[in-house]
Every structure is written in C-alpha cells, then in structure tokens.
Amino acid sequence: MNWLSITKINLLLGTSVVVLSIFTIIWHHQNYLLYKESRVLEHQNQQIIALHRQLLSEHSQQINGFQIKTKALKLLKMRPVLSKNNKMITL
C-alpha cells in the first residue's frame, strides 16, 4: 500500500510539472506576441507624432504668413494683390 501511494504522488507531481511547463510555454509565447505588438504600435505612434509635428510646423508657417498679410493690409495700408491683374514678366 505504501508503494502504491508513493507512485500516485510521483505520478501526480510529474503530471503537474508537465502541465505547469505547458502553461509556462504558453505564457512566454503570449508575452512575446504582446512585445511584438507593442513594438509595432510604438513605431506607428512615432510616425504619428512626426506627422503631427510636421503639420504643426506647416500650420504655424501659414498662420505667420496670414498674420503678416493682415498686418500689411491693415496697419501699413497696403493694397491686396489682385490675381487678375498679375501677369508673368519674361526676361
């Protein structure tokens, strides 16, 4: 009877080690997939941030140009450019 209980305990311990090993492999694989996905998302985020900075720079240049035009028209009393009267001058 003593031999039978030791065999059952060894069988139970062996089975639990195998099951825990399988769970560990699955867990590591899931962590690898999450790491891979986070790297892709980080790269996309950096692209979005770079595009956002570029758009902010272009927007600020447009705003500055508009402010200069507005100041020239109002404060300096310059006339607006009429596109119909503009002709190309060839040299």
C-alpha positions in Angstrom: 0.0 0.0 0.0 2.9 2.3 0.8 4.4 1.7 -2.7 1.1 2.5 -4.4 0.7 5.9 -2.6 4.3 6.9 -3.5 3.7 6.0 -7.1 0.5 8.0 -7.2 2.2 11.0 -5.6 5.1 10.8 -8.2 2.6 10.5 -11.0 0.7 13.5 -9.7 3.9 15.5 -9.3 5.1 14.5 -12.8 1.8 15.5 -14.4 1.7 18.8 -12.5 5.2 19.6 -13.7 4.2 18.8 -17.3 1.1 20.9 -17.1 2.9 23.9 -15.5 5.6 23.6 -18.2 3.0 23.8 -20.9 1.4 26.8 -19.2 4.8 28.5 -18.9 5.4 28.0 -22.7 2.0 29.4 -23.5 2.6 32.4 -21.2 6.0 33.1 -22.7 4.5 33.0 -26.2 1.8 35.4 -25.2 4.4 37.8 -23.8 6.4 37.6 -27.0 3.3 38.4 -29.1 2.5 41.3 -26.8 6.0 42.6 -27.1 5.9 42.3 -30.9 2.6 44.2 -31.0 3.9 46.9 -28.6 6.9 47.5 -30.9 4.6 47.9 -33.9 2.4 50.3 -32.0 5.3 52.2 -30.7 6.6 52.6 -34.3 3.2 53.7 -35.5 3.0 56.2 -32.6 6.4 57.7 -33.5 5.2 58.1 -37.1 2.0 59.8 -36.0 4.0 62.2 -33.7 6.4 63.1 -36.5 3.5 63.8 -38.8 1.8 65.8 -36.1 4.9 67.9 -35.6 5.2 68.5 -39.4 1.6 69.6 -39.6 2.0 71.9 -36.6 5.1 73.4 -38.3 3.3 73.9 -41.6 0.2 75.4 -39.8 2.4 77.8 -37.9 4.0 79.0 -41.1 0.6 79.5 -42.7 -0.6 81.4 -39.7 2.5 83.6 -39.6 2.0 84.3 -43.3 -1.6 85.2 -42.8 -0.7 87.5 -39.8 1.9 89.3 -41.9 -0.6 89.8 -44.7 -3.2 91.1 -42.3 -0.8 93.4 -40.7 0.4 94.7 -44.1 -3.2 95.3 -45.2 -4.4 97.0 -42.0 -1.5 98.8 -40.4 0.6 99.6 -43.4 -2.5 100.3 -45.6 -1.1 98.2 -48.4 -3.5 97.1 -51.2 -4.3 93.4 -51.6 -2.8 91.7 -54.6 -5.4 91.1 -57.4 -4.8 87.9 -59.2 -6.5 89.1 -62.5 -4.0 91.9 -62.9 -0.9 89.8 -62.2 0.9 88.9 -65.4 4.0 86.9 -65.8 7.0 89.0 -66.8 9.5 87.3 -69.1 13.0 88.5 -69.3 
